[in-house]
Amino acid sequence: MFRIAISRVDNRRITPVRHETALSVDEAVRAVRGLLPELSPGAGGEAVSDEDVQSSVNRVNDFRQDVTVGDGERYRVVIAPMM
């Protein structure tokens, strides 16, 4: 299982806005692609790819990426295995 955390990034402040779980990397990426537009209309999940997530999870045990949406808001996406 994987945990998904999406947080809003405002300068130095990071505010959690959504937590989810998924059974696989593919499911986690699909969830992120569905959640980002809910949080900020016009946001796309194209910045998060299955291959990048899987590679990062294999190398450093988690995936972290900041995503800037169309209106300038920034979100940090974290996908990590549940231990």
URTACOR-V368491 format. One record per residue. RES is the residue in one small letter. SS is DSSP state (H for helix, E for strand, C for the rest). PSI is psi as a letter, one per 40 degrees, with the letter a starting at -180 (none if undefined). OMEGA is omega in degrees with one decimal (NA if undefined). Layout:
res=RES ss=SS psi=PSI omega=OMEGA
res=RES ss=SS psi=PSI omega=OMEGA
This chain:
res=m ss=C psi=i omega=-179.8
res=f ss=E psi=i omega=173.9
res=r ss=E psi=i omega=179.4
res=i ss=E psi=h omega=176.1
res=a ss=E psi=h omega=175.7
res=i ss=E psi=h omega=-177.4
res=s ss=E psi=i omega=174.9
res=r ss=E psi=h omega=-179.6
res=v ss=E psi=h omega=176.6
res=d ss=E psi=h omega=-176.4
res=n ss=C psi=b omega=-179.5
res=r ss=C psi=e omega=-177.3
res=r ss=E psi=h omega=177.4
res=i ss=E psi=h omega=-176.3
res=t ss=E psi=h omega=178.3
res=p ss=E psi=h omega=178.9
res=v ss=E psi=d omega=-178.3
res=r ss=E psi=h omega=175.5
res=h ss=E psi=h omega=179.6
res=e ss=E psi=i omega=171.3
res=t ss=E psi=i omega=179.0
res=a ss=E psi=i omega=-179.0
res=l ss=C psi=d omega=-176.9
res=s ss=C psi=i omega=176.9
res=v ss=H psi=d omega=180.0
res=d ss=H psi=d omega=179.2
res=e ss=H psi=d omega=178.7
res=a ss=H psi=d omega=179.8
res=v ss=H psi=d omega=177.1
res=r ss=H psi=d omega=179.4
res=a ss=H psi=d omega=179.4
res=v ss=H psi=d omega=179.7
res=r ss=H psi=d omega=176.8
res=g ss=H psi=d omega=-176.3
res=l ss=H psi=d omega=-177.1
res=l ss=H psi=d omega=177.9
res=p ss=H psi=d omega=176.2
res=e ss=H psi=d omega=-177.8
res=l ss=H psi=d omega=-177.8
res=s ss=C psi=h omega=-179.6
res=p ss=C psi=h omega=-177.8
res=g ss=C psi=e omega=178.5
res=a ss=C psi=h omega=177.5
res=g ss=C psi=i omega=178.7
res=g ss=C psi=e omega=-177.3
res=e ss=C psi=d omega=-178.5
res=a ss=C psi=e omega=-178.4
res=v ss=C psi=h omega=-178.6
res=s ss=C psi=i omega=179.0
res=d ss=H psi=d omega=-176.5
res=e ss=H psi=d omega=179.4
res=d ss=H psi=d omega=-179.4
res=v ss=H psi=d omega=-177.8
res=q ss=H psi=d omega=179.5
res=s ss=H psi=d omega=-179.0
res=s ss=H psi=d omega=179.0
res=v ss=H psi=d omega=179.3
res=n ss=H psi=d omega=-175.7
res=r ss=H psi=d omega=-170.8
res=v ss=H psi=e omega=174.5
res=n ss=C psi=e omega=170.2
res=d ss=E psi=i omega=178.0
res=f ss=E psi=h omega=177.4
res=r ss=E psi=h omega=178.1
res=q ss=E psi=h omega=173.4
res=d ss=E psi=h omega=-179.1
res=v ss=E psi=h omega=175.7
res=t ss=E psi=h omega=-179.2
res=v ss=C psi=i omega=-172.3
res=g ss=C psi=d omega=-177.6
res=d ss=C psi=e omega=176.4
res=g ss=C psi=e omega=177.9
res=e ss=C psi=i omega=178.7
res=r ss=E psi=h omega=177.0
res=y ss=E psi=i omega=174.0
res=r ss=E psi=h omega=178.7
res=v ss=E psi=h omega=177.2
res=v ss=E psi=h omega=174.0
res=i ss=E psi=h omega=-176.6
res=a ss=E psi=i omega=176.1
res=p ss=E psi=i omega=175.3
res=m ss=C psi=h omega=-177.6
res=m ss=C psi=none omega=NA
